[in-house]
Amino acid sequence: MASMKECCCGVDVHKSFIIAVIAKFKDKEVTFTKYKRFSTFTSGLREFKEWLRSHNCYDVCVESTGKYYIPVYRIIADEEFHVDVVHPKYVKAPRGKKNDKRDAKRIADMYMRDHIAEYSIIPPAEIQAIRDLTRYRRKTVNTMTAEKNRMLNCLTVSCIKLDEVLSDVFGKTGQAIIEQIIERNGCDFDPKPYMDRRVKAPVEDFRRALDGNVTPSTLINMKIIQERLGSLGKQKAELESNMESLSKDFSRQLEILDSAPGIDTISAISIISEIGVDMGVFGSVKKFLSWVGLVPQNNESAGKKKSTRIGKGNNWLKPVIVQCAYSAIRDKKHPEMRAKYLAIKKRRGHGKAIVAIAKRLMSAVYYMLLRDEEYSPRSGIDSAPRRGYLKLDSLIAYYQAKGYKIVADDGEILQAEPSLSAQTPDGNAAEPTVEVA
């Protein structure tokens, strides 16, 4: 049985106020002695902190309601007070027996008895500052994508087929042509001076693609979209610059993550901002992967298994990891990632294969940060073939190719000079042997 806390406080958080209940354990009974409502203005939260101090209550459990719990946590949590944040799903009251006072009482009672399944992970202030910027950058990128889709719609309704002759409409050539369409109020111009030398499509295809009709209203939309894309591009660049500036204290961790396939500097900063640098808070790699949302769920009832798709997890981190997985399977320096992807894709399909690579990457991230070491691939090429029947000659040839001396029962060395030199764990050359019966 878990030890009971002598005194603790449960807090039900709302936008304009909080309800606090102090619970005390005495004579093997839990009593709820104090109930009070406080404003969520800074003065009200400071009053709440003094109220806790006056009752010698230094263990506080706060329900994570939207963003409203954040100022409560930041003002209360310090070296004197220990504050835990809990997701509402772990302390939710049954329907029909729910009000603000009961919610706070329920939180305090479960917190005192240590009946809460798990608490939310609150990173240090430095990590939270980076997280604010990385999430804002992601929203900026999403907004840019939406604006680009609107621009493509404008081109489509005007029968301008740039997407048929360009792999990226918003590349150098595409942007130059779109600007000319806006400036000239139409498509009556020669596209050749605005084509980059790397474009493979012939000029005649471009001229046919620009044979469209742009209405005045469409031109207005295109102009506004172009200006907004320029503004968002500057905003994105500024956010990335500030992200790199705030991440200087974690240069070692960023260097470690950069060594992994598919992870660049911006992706590494985004990963650090979501998971932090202390992997000890997750307990194990299985719990870490479950928190990210890359493992199948258990959903079984009456012996019937229902959907076991991956969990929701961290919706800010998961898209970043999936993008890194796409880059990893294209990284020629790490062929083991693509080999693993193709092996799974053959059996399970593209979607499950990409999720498997993302899971593989996050497992590597966990151990890299935990052990403070750079990425070390495990390609599996040094293991003997598992399938099929191997003849003795084939097995001997296999291990000889790996640099082993093959020794028979009578001690005769079948190959005195290995073709490849093996190494011991300390990096020194070794001559491993394999006995052949």
Kinemage of the C-alpha trace (Angstrom):
@kinemage 1
@onewidth
@group {chain A} dominant
@subgroup {mainchain}
@vectorlist {calphas} color= white
{ca met a 1} P 0.000 0.000 0.000
{ca ala a 2} L 1.347 3.444 -0.936
{ca ser a 3} L 2.144 5.815 1.917
{ca met a 4} L -0.471 8.492 2.594
{ca lys a 5} L 0.406 12.172 2.493
{ca glu a 6} L -0.198 14.002 5.750
{ca cys a 7} L -1.519 17.119 4.056
{ca cys a 8} L -2.224 18.018 0.434
{ca cys a 9} L -4.386 20.288 -1.702
{ca gly a 10} L -6.555 19.500 -4.729
{ca val a 11} L -7.244 22.302 -7.202
{ca asp a 12} L -10.043 22.416 -9.778
{ca val a 13} L -9.016 25.000 -12.393
{ca his a 14} L -11.333 27.211 -14.451
{ca lys a 15} L -10.815 30.302 -16.579
{ca ser a 16} L -11.861 32.917 -14.012
{ca phe a 17} L -11.407 31.103 -10.704
{ca ile a 18} L -10.008 28.023 -8.978
{ca ile a 19} L -11.509 25.879 -6.241
{ca ala a 20} L -9.002 24.580 -3.669
{ca val a 21} L -9.575 21.875 -1.032
{ca ile a 22} L -7.074 20.924 1.678
{ca ala a 23} L -7.097 17.280 2.803
{ca lys a 24} L -5.412 16.011 5.974
{ca phe a 25} L -4.674 12.471 7.126
{ca lys a 26} L -5.052 11.913 10.854
{ca asp a 27} L -5.958 8.869 12.960
{ca lys a 28} L -6.178 6.721 9.799
{ca glu a 29} L -8.879 8.957 8.350
{ca val a 30} L -8.899 11.573 5.605
{ca thr a 31} L -10.631 14.824 6.465
{ca phe a 32} L -11.269 17.783 4.177
{ca thr a 33} L -10.800 20.825 6.363
{ca lys a 34} L -10.621 23.877 4.126
{ca tyr a 35} L -12.509 24.890 0.980
{ca lys a 36} L -11.877 28.205 -0.728
{ca arg a 37} L -12.348 29.897 -4.088
{ca phe a 38} L -9.648 32.147 -5.550
{ca ser a 39} L -9.510 34.430 -8.565
{ca thr a 40} L -7.135 33.549 -11.422
{ca phe a 41} L -5.730 37.080 -11.490
{ca thr a 42} L -2.108 37.171 -10.348
{ca ser a 43} L -3.114 38.774 -7.042
{ca gly a 44} L -5.620 35.965 -6.444
{ca leu a 45} L -3.050 33.245 -7.173
{ca arg a 46} L -0.549 34.886 -4.814
{ca glu a 47} L -3.270 34.948 -2.157
{ca phe a 48} L -3.816 31.238 -2.814
{ca lys a 49} L -0.122 30.571 -2.278
{ca glu a 50} L -0.114 32.429 1.050
{ca trp a 51} L -3.258 30.521 2.062
{ca leu a 52} L -1.454 27.223 1.448
{ca arg a 53} L 1.552 28.396 3.431
{ca ser a 54} L -0.629 29.442 6.354
{ca his a 55} L -2.063 25.900 6.553
{ca asn a 56} L 1.337 24.194 6.142
{ca cys a 57} L 0.224 22.541 2.917
{ca tyr a 58} L 3.081 22.178 0.442
{ca asp a 59} L 1.856 19.312 -1.804
{ca val a 60} L -0.543 20.514 -4.493
{ca cys a 61} L -2.282 18.650 -7.323
{ca val a 62} L -3.651 20.753 -10.205
{ca glu a 63} L -6.013 19.573 -12.931
{ca ser a 64} L -4.681 20.485 -16.388
{ca thr a 65} L -7.611 22.389 -17.865
{ca gly a 66} L -6.598 23.776 -21.268
{ca lys a 67} L -4.020 26.536 -20.859
{ca tyr a 68} L -5.609 27.855 -17.667
{ca tyr a 69} L -3.502 25.674 -15.370
{ca ile a 70} L -0.197 27.139 -16.640
{ca pro a 71} L -0.265 30.452 -14.680
{ca val a 72} L -1.375 28.531 -11.572
{ca tyr a 73} L 1.565 26.161 -11.919
{ca arg a 74} L 4.114 28.892 -12.676
{ca ile a 75} L 3.160 31.009 -9.667
{ca ile a 76} L 2.799 28.181 -7.135
{ca ala a 77} L 5.604 25.786 -8.091
{ca asp a 78} L 8.986 26.597 -6.549
{ca glu a 79} L 11.507 25.064 -4.156
{ca glu a 80} L 9.019 25.331 -1.277
{ca phe a 81} L 5.918 23.900 -2.962
{ca his a 82} L 5.685 20.588 -4.844
{ca val a 83} L 3.058 20.821 -7.599
{ca asp a 84} L 1.848 17.887 -9.703
{ca val a 85} L -0.302 18.329 -12.800
{ca val a 86} L -2.822 15.613 -13.697
{ca his a 87} L -4.822 15.067 -16.879
{ca pro a 88} L -8.619 15.398 -16.306
{ca lys a 89} L -9.255 11.858 -17.633
{ca tyr a 90} L -7.514 10.394 -14.564
{ca val a 91} L -9.681 12.269 -12.024
{ca lys a 92} L -12.964 12.572 -13.905
{ca ala a 93} L -16.037 12.186 -11.694
{ca pro a 94} L -19.077 10.091 -12.726
{ca arg a 95} L -21.839 11.971 -14.479
{ca gly a 96} L -24.514 13.198 -12.067
{ca lys a 97} L -22.105 13.467 -9.133
{ca lys a 98} L -20.035 16.353 -10.374
{ca asn a 99} L -19.581 19.948 -9.287
{ca asp a 100} L -16.601 22.218 -8.716
{ca lys a 101} L -16.287 21.516 -5.006
{ca arg a 102} L -16.598 17.752 -5.472
{ca asp a 103} L -14.045 17.812 -8.274
{ca ala a 104} L -11.469 19.513 -6.051
{ca lys a 105} L -12.271 17.105 -3.202
{ca arg a 106} L -11.881 14.117 -5.524
{ca ile a 107} L -8.504 15.378 -6.782
{ca ala a 108} L -7.253 15.912 -3.202
{ca asp a 109} L -8.476 12.477 -2.059
{ca met a 110} L -6.914 10.595 -4.990
{ca tyr a 111} L -3.687 12.585 -4.665
{ca met a 112} L -3.381 11.827 -0.962
{ca arg a 113} L -3.957 8.093 -1.488
{ca asp a 114} L -1.646 8.032 -4.533
{ca his a 115} L -4.469 6.624 -6.686
{ca ile a 116} L -3.713 8.792 -9.713
{ca ala a 117} L -2.420 6.668 -12.598
{ca glu a 118} L 0.208 9.121 -13.805
{ca tyr a 119} L 1.085 12.796 -13.746
{ca ser a 120} L 1.813 15.126 -16.611
{ca ile a 121} L 5.452 15.806 -17.458
{ca ile a 122} L 6.204 19.500 -16.972
{ca pro a 123} L 9.585 20.424 -18.516
{ca pro a 124} L 11.898 23.153 -17.152
{ca ala a 125} L 11.221 26.790 -18.018
{ca glu a 126} L 14.026 26.813 -20.636
{ca ile a 127} L 12.417 23.930 -22.528
{ca gln a 128} L 8.966 25.517 -22.271
{ca ala a 129} L 10.299 28.737 -23.818
{ca ile a 130} L 11.630 26.808 -26.835
{ca arg a 131} L 8.376 24.837 -27.043
{ca asp a 132} L 6.334 28.027 -27.368
{ca leu a 133} L 8.393 29.040 -30.412
{ca thr a 134} L 8.450 25.602 -32.076
{ca arg a 135} L 4.681 25.227 -31.804
{ca tyr a 136} L 4.127 28.716 -33.158
{ca arg a 137} L 6.456 27.903 -36.044
{ca arg a 138} L 4.451 24.777 -36.825
{ca lys a 139} L 1.233 26.796 -36.923
{ca thr a 140} L 2.964 29.288 -39.220
{ca val a 141} L 4.003 26.452 -41.564
{ca asn a 142} L 0.428 25.122 -41.560
{ca thr a 143} L -0.862 28.577 -42.434
{ca met a 144} L 1.651 28.847 -45.274
{ca thr a 145} L 0.466 25.479 -46.604
{ca ala a 146} L -3.139 26.694 -46.537
{ca glu a 147} L -2.196 29.857 -48.446
{ca lys a 148} L -0.289 27.833 -51.044
{ca asn a 149} L -3.349 25.652 -51.558
{ca arg a 150} L -5.432 28.786 -52.120
{ca met a 151} L -2.921 29.978 -54.706
{ca leu a 152} L -3.094 26.612 -56.472
{ca asn a 153} L -6.891 26.927 -56.521
{ca cys a 154} L -6.570 30.353 -58.165
{ca leu a 155} L -4.321 28.891 -60.865
{ca thr a 156} L -6.644 25.921 -61.382
{ca val a 157} L -9.806 27.991 -61.923
{ca ser a 158} L -7.827 30.219 -64.323
{ca cys a 159} L -6.726 27.134 -66.356
{ca ile a 160} L -3.050 27.848 -65.649
{ca lys a 161} L -1.285 24.455 -65.525
{ca leu a 162} L 2.001 25.283 -63.809
{ca asp a 163} L 1.698 22.153 -61.682
{ca glu a 164} L 1.892 20.071 -64.874
{ca val a 165} L 5.304 21.455 -65.927
{ca leu a 166} L 6.889 22.137 -62.515
{ca ser a 167} L 7.522 19.702 -59.685
{ca asp a 168} L 7.266 22.614 -57.215
{ca val a 169} L 4.990 25.505 -58.186
{ca phe a 170} L 6.431 27.583 -55.342
{ca gly a 171} L 10.051 27.107 -56.359
{ca lys a 172} L 12.208 29.747 -58.024
{ca thr a 173} L 10.623 29.470 -61.484
{ca gly a 174} L 7.062 29.132 -60.227
{ca gln a 175} L 7.335 32.175 -57.952
{ca ala a 176} L 8.819 34.292 -60.737
{ca ile a 177} L 5.993 33.388 -63.143
{ca ile a 178} L 3.266 33.980 -60.511
{ca glu a 179} L 4.729 37.423 -59.769
{ca gln a 180} L 4.657 38.258 -63.480
{ca ile a 181} L 1.022 37.153 -63.752
{ca ile a 182} L 0.123 39.485 -60.861
{ca glu a 183} L 2.164 42.429 -62.182
{ca arg a 184} L 0.937 42.096 -65.802
{ca asn a 185} L -2.694 41.317 -64.817
{ca gly a 186} L -2.650 38.210 -66.968
{ca cys a 187} L -0.589 35.588 -68.790
{ca asp a 188} L 0.322 37.571 -71.895
{ca phe a 189} L 4.132 37.301 -71.619
{ca asp a 190} L 6.974 34.996 -72.628
{ca pro a 191} L 7.922 32.659 -69.733
{ca lys a 192} L 11.421 31.859 -71.069
{ca pro a 193} L 13.312 34.701 -69.246
{ca tyr a 194} L 11.838 33.530 -65.925
{ca met a 195} L 12.688 29.843 -66.287
{ca asp a 196} L 15.559 28.475 -64.231
{ca arg a 197} L 18.214 26.540 -66.159
{ca arg a 198} L 17.485 23.416 -64.093
{ca val a 199} L 13.892 23.199 -65.352
{ca lys a 200} L 13.510 20.157 -67.590
{ca ala a 201} L 10.189 20.991 -69.278
{ca pro a 202} L 10.530 22.729 -72.691
{ca val a 203} L 9.455 26.350 -73.234
{ca glu a 204} L 6.559 25.274 -75.443
{ca asp a 205} L 5.016 23.329 -72.576
{ca phe a 206} L 5.249 26.426 -70.383
{ca arg a 207} L 3.528 28.542 -73.035
{ca arg a 208} L 0.680 26.034 -73.274
{ca ala a 209} L 0.456 25.907 -69.470
{ca leu a 210} L 0.092 29.720 -69.324
{ca asp a 211} L -2.684 29.802 -71.897
{ca gly a 212} L -5.376 30.723 -69.361
{ca asn a 213} L -7.856 33.423 -68.408
{ca val a 214} L -7.381 35.237 -65.090
{ca thr a 215} L -10.377 37.216 -63.852
{ca pro a 216} L -9.960 40.506 -61.910
{ca ser a 217} L -11.258 38.927 -58.679
{ca thr a 218} L -8.780 36.057 -59.004
{ca leu a 219} L -5.927 38.538 -59.506
{ca ile a 220} L -6.924 40.330 -56.297
{ca asn a 221} L -6.876 37.032 -54.402
{ca met a 222} L -3.505 36.067 -55.876
{ca lys a 223} L -1.981 39.393 -54.888
{ca ile a 224} L -3.207 39.121 -51.289
{ca ile a 225} L -2.020 35.497 -51.042
{ca gln a 226} L 1.419 36.390 -52.432
{ca glu a 227} L 1.857 39.214 -49.915
{ca arg a 228} L 0.730 36.980 -47.061
{ca leu a 229} L 3.142 34.223 -48.103
{ca gly a 230} L 6.009 36.708 -48.063
{ca ser a 231} L 5.037 37.912 -44.590
{ca leu a 232} L 4.707 34.359 -43.267
{ca gly a 233} L 8.084 33.421 -44.743
{ca lys a 234} L 9.762 36.259 -42.830
{ca gln a 235} L 7.912 35.257 -39.670
{ca lys a 236} L 9.040 31.652 -40.036
{ca ala a 237} L 12.681 32.694 -40.533
{ca glu a 238} L 12.547 34.931 -37.443
{ca leu a 239} L 11.062 32.135 -35.331
{ca glu a 240} L 13.764 29.700 -36.459
{ca ser a 241} L 16.471 32.224 -35.628
{ca asn a 242} L 15.052 32.707 -32.112
{ca met a 243} L 14.694 28.942 -31.672
{ca glu a 244} L 18.381 28.431 -32.425
{ca ser a 245} L 19.305 31.275 -30.084
{ca leu a 246} L 17.333 29.817 -27.151
{ca ser a 247} L 18.720 26.323 -27.819
{ca lys a 248} L 22.393 27.220 -27.323
{ca asp a 249} L 22.368 25.741 -23.811
{ca phe a 250} L 21.456 22.354 -25.306
{ca ser a 251} L 24.111 22.299 -28.038
{ca arg a 252} L 25.406 18.876 -26.951
{ca gln a 253} L 21.941 17.279 -27.150
{ca leu a 254} L 21.300 18.899 -30.536
{ca glu a 255} L 24.630 17.585 -31.812
{ca ile a 256} L 23.649 14.078 -30.697
{ca leu a 257} L 20.266 14.253 -32.443
{ca asp a 258} L 21.807 15.692 -35.616
{ca ser a 259} L 23.833 12.486 -35.963
{ca ala a 260} L 20.657 10.426 -36.442
{ca pro a 261} L 19.321 9.857 -39.983
{ca gly a 262} L 16.559 12.188 -41.142
{ca ile a 263} L 16.919 14.673 -38.256
{ca asp a 264} L 18.154 18.181 -39.046
{ca thr a 265} L 18.721 21.127 -36.687
{ca ile a 266} L 15.142 22.440 -36.723
{ca ser a 267} L 13.729 18.944 -36.213
{ca ala a 268} L 16.169 18.341 -33.364
{ca ile a 269} L 15.078 21.564 -31.652
{ca ser a 270} L 11.427 20.578 -32.085
{ca ile a 271} L 12.100 17.152 -30.537
{ca ile a 272} L 14.007 18.631 -27.586
{ca ser a 273} L 11.215 21.168 -26.990
{ca glu a 274} L 8.642 18.377 -26.597
{ca ile a 275} L 10.543 15.650 -24.712
{ca gly a 276} L 13.220 17.681 -22.922
{ca val a 277} L 16.709 16.304 -22.312
{ca asp a 278} L 16.090 14.152 -19.219
{ca met a 279} L 14.861 10.734 -20.338
{ca gly a 280} L 14.673 9.507 -16.748
{ca val a 281} L 11.222 11.076 -16.330
{ca phe a 282} L 9.719 8.513 -18.730
{ca gly a 283} L 10.926 5.447 -16.839
{ca ser a 284} L 11.522 3.197 -19.842
{ca val a 285} L 11.663 3.280 -23.618
{ca lys a 286} L 8.263 1.510 -23.820
{ca lys a 287} L 6.572 4.209 -21.758
{ca phe a 288} L 8.357 6.853 -23.795
{ca leu a 289} L 7.130 5.433 -27.122
{ca ser a 290} L 3.612 5.121 -25.703
{ca trp a 291} L 3.733 8.772 -24.592
{ca val a 292} L 4.795 9.817 -28.098
{ca gly a 293} L 1.969 7.717 -29.576
{ca leu a 294} L 3.869 5.210 -31.730
{ca val a 295} L 2.750 1.899 -30.225
{ca pro a 296} L -0.481 -0.075 -30.827
{ca gln a 297} L -3.281 0.272 -28.303
{ca asn a 298} L -4.938 -2.587 -26.420
{ca asn a 299} L -8.660 -2.742 -27.169
{ca glu a 300} L -10.085 -6.164 -26.343
{ca ser a 301} L -13.438 -7.160 -24.889
{ca ala a 302} L -15.049 -10.592 -24.501
{ca gly a 303} L -12.110 -12.168 -26.305
{ca lys a 304} L -12.581 -9.959 -29.356
{ca lys a 305} L -9.804 -7.602 -30.408
{ca lys a 306} L -10.977 -4.361 -31.909
{ca ser a 307} L -8.893 -1.624 -33.521
{ca thr a 308} L -5.306 -1.581 -32.278
{ca arg a 309} L -4.118 1.444 -34.208
{ca ile a 310} L -1.466 3.638 -32.606
{ca gly a 311} L -2.522 5.968 -29.813
{ca lys a 312} L -3.059 9.698 -30.006
{ca gly a 313} L 0.122 10.559 -28.110
{ca asn a 314} L 1.830 13.909 -28.565
{ca asn a 315} L 0.190 15.577 -31.567
{ca trp a 316} L 2.963 18.183 -31.801
{ca leu a 317} L 5.828 15.678 -31.815
{ca lys a 318} L 4.411 12.827 -33.896
{ca pro a 319} L 4.194 14.767 -37.215
{ca val a 320} L 7.812 15.890 -36.809
{ca ile a 321} L 9.002 12.315 -36.275
{ca val a 322} L 7.029 11.022 -39.271
{ca gln a 323} L 8.640 13.704 -41.474
{ca cys a 324} L 12.051 12.655 -40.126
{ca ala a 325} L 11.180 9.036 -40.972
{ca tyr a 326} L 10.471 10.022 -44.593
{ca ser a 327} L 13.886 11.696 -44.742
{ca ala a 328} L 15.595 8.749 -43.047
{ca ile a 329} L 14.481 6.212 -45.665
{ca arg a 330} L 16.011 8.450 -48.342
{ca asp a 331} L 19.319 8.942 -46.514
{ca lys a 332} L 21.994 7.101 -48.497
{ca lys a 333} L 24.412 7.237 -45.543
{ca his a 334} L 22.088 4.984 -43.559
{ca pro a 335} L 20.828 2.212 -45.874
{ca glu a 336} L 19.652 0.161 -42.893
{ca met a 337} L 16.645 2.477 -42.516
{ca arg a 338} L 15.490 1.992 -46.085
{ca ala a 339} L 16.119 -1.750 -45.894
{ca lys a 340} L 13.936 -1.981 -42.793
{ca tyr a 341} L 11.242 0.182 -44.418
{ca leu a 342} L 11.117 -1.974 -47.564
{ca ala a 343} L 11.009 -5.194 -45.546
{ca ile a 344} L 7.988 -4.004 -43.538
{ca lys a 345} L 6.285 -2.347 -46.506
{ca lys a 346} L 6.331 -5.631 -48.398
{ca arg a 347} L 4.299 -7.305 -45.653
{ca arg a 348} L 2.291 -4.526 -43.970
{ca gly a 349} L 2.093 -1.619 -46.405
{ca his a 350} L 3.510 1.908 -46.582
{ca gly a 351} L 1.686 3.458 -43.604
{ca lys a 352} L 2.717 0.855 -41.045
{ca ala a 353} L 6.255 0.821 -42.434
{ca ile a 354} L 6.669 4.591 -41.947
{ca val a 355} L 5.303 4.381 -38.396
{ca ala a 356} L 7.753 1.542 -37.700
{ca ile a 357} L 10.664 3.701 -38.910
{ca ala a 358} L 9.397 6.614 -36.788
{ca lys a 359} L 9.269 4.277 -33.779
{ca arg a 360} L 12.790 3.077 -34.558
{ca leu a 361} L 14.020 6.674 -34.714
{ca met a 362} L 12.402 7.626 -31.404
{ca ser a 363} L 13.877 4.553 -29.720
{ca ala a 364} L 17.288 5.708 -30.948
{ca val a 365} L 16.581 9.263 -29.700
{ca tyr a 366} L 15.682 7.929 -26.250
{ca tyr a 367} L 18.881 5.921 -25.829
{ca met a 368} L 21.076 8.589 -27.438
{ca leu a 369} L 19.922 11.221 -24.929
{ca leu a 370} L 19.901 8.746 -22.036
{ca arg a 371} L 23.473 7.573 -22.683
{ca asp a 372} L 24.802 10.840 -24.098
{ca glu a 373} L 26.133 9.187 -27.237
{ca glu a 374} L 25.723 9.750 -30.965
{ca tyr a 375} L 23.748 7.557 -33.336
{ca ser a 376} L 25.223 4.135 -34.042
{ca pro a 377} L 23.435 2.120 -36.768
{ca arg a 378} L 22.588 -1.521 -36.340
{ca ser a 379} L 22.197 -2.803 -39.856
{ca gly a 380} L 22.023 -6.501 -38.994
{ca ile a 381} L 24.501 -7.478 -41.731
{ca asp a 382} L 26.807 -9.181 -39.210
{ca ser a 383} L 24.266 -11.762 -38.128
{ca ala a 384} L 24.123 -15.148 -39.795
{ca pro a 385} L 21.181 -15.917 -42.113
{ca arg a 386} L 18.221 -17.275 -40.140
{ca arg a 387} L 16.088 -18.836 -42.840
{ca gly a 388} L 16.642 -21.920 -44.912
{ca tyr a 389} L 19.182 -24.755 -44.646
{ca leu a 390} L 22.872 -23.840 -44.830
{ca lys a 391} L 25.473 -26.327 -45.955
{ca leu a 392} L 28.723 -26.488 -43.992
{ca asp a 393} L 30.735 -25.078 -46.893
{ca ser a 394} L 28.367 -22.104 -47.183
{ca leu a 395} L 28.540 -21.429 -43.440
{ca ile a 396} L 32.342 -21.574 -43.456
{ca ala a 397} L 32.466 -19.209 -46.432
{ca tyr a 398} L 30.060 -16.818 -44.700
{ca tyr a 399} L 32.144 -16.501 -41.532
{ca gln a 400} L 35.401 -16.352 -43.500
{ca ala a 401} L 33.998 -13.348 -45.349
{ca lys a 402} L 33.368 -11.735 -41.948
{ca gly a 403} L 37.002 -12.128 -40.937
{ca tyr a 404} L 36.826 -15.229 -38.718
{ca lys a 405} L 39.323 -18.088 -38.558
{ca ile a 406} L 37.543 -21.372 -39.037
{ca val a 407} L 38.959 -24.116 -36.750
{ca ala a 408} L 38.102 -27.818 -37.079
{ca asp a 409} L 37.860 -30.285 -34.156
{ca asp a 410} L 41.446 -31.426 -34.657
{ca gly a 411} L 42.677 -27.856 -34.360
{ca glu a 412} L 43.440 -27.454 -38.032
{ca ile a 413} L 43.006 -23.835 -39.193
{ca leu a 414} L 41.055 -23.834 -42.417
{ca gln a 415} L 41.972 -20.219 -43.158
{ca ala a 416} L 45.048 -18.682 -41.599
{ca glu a 417} L 44.657 -15.179 -42.988
{ca pro a 418} L 41.180 -13.663 -42.472
{ca ser a 419} L 39.890 -11.473 -45.288
{ca leu a 420} L 38.514 -8.892 -42.834
{ca ser a 421} L 39.920 -7.894 -39.446
{ca ala a 422} L 37.555 -8.154 -36.509
{ca gln a 423} L 37.642 -5.787 -33.537
{ca thr a 424} L 37.092 -6.194 -29.825
{ca pro a 425} L 34.748 -3.840 -27.933
{ca asp a 426} L 37.723 -1.658 -26.894
{ca gly a 427} L 38.613 -1.036 -30.555
{ca asn a 428} L 41.682 -3.301 -30.727
{ca ala a 429} L 42.139 -5.830 -33.488
{ca ala a 430} L 41.154 -9.398 -32.638
{ca glu a 431} L 41.094 -12.747 -34.360
{ca pro a 432} L 37.820 -14.444 -33.433
{ca thr a 433} L 37.474 -18.120 -34.142
{ca val a 434} L 34.542 -20.384 -34.915
{ca glu a 435} L 34.793 -24.087 -34.135
{ca val a 436} L 33.507 -26.437 -36.811
{ca ala a 437} L 32.435 -29.938 -35.765
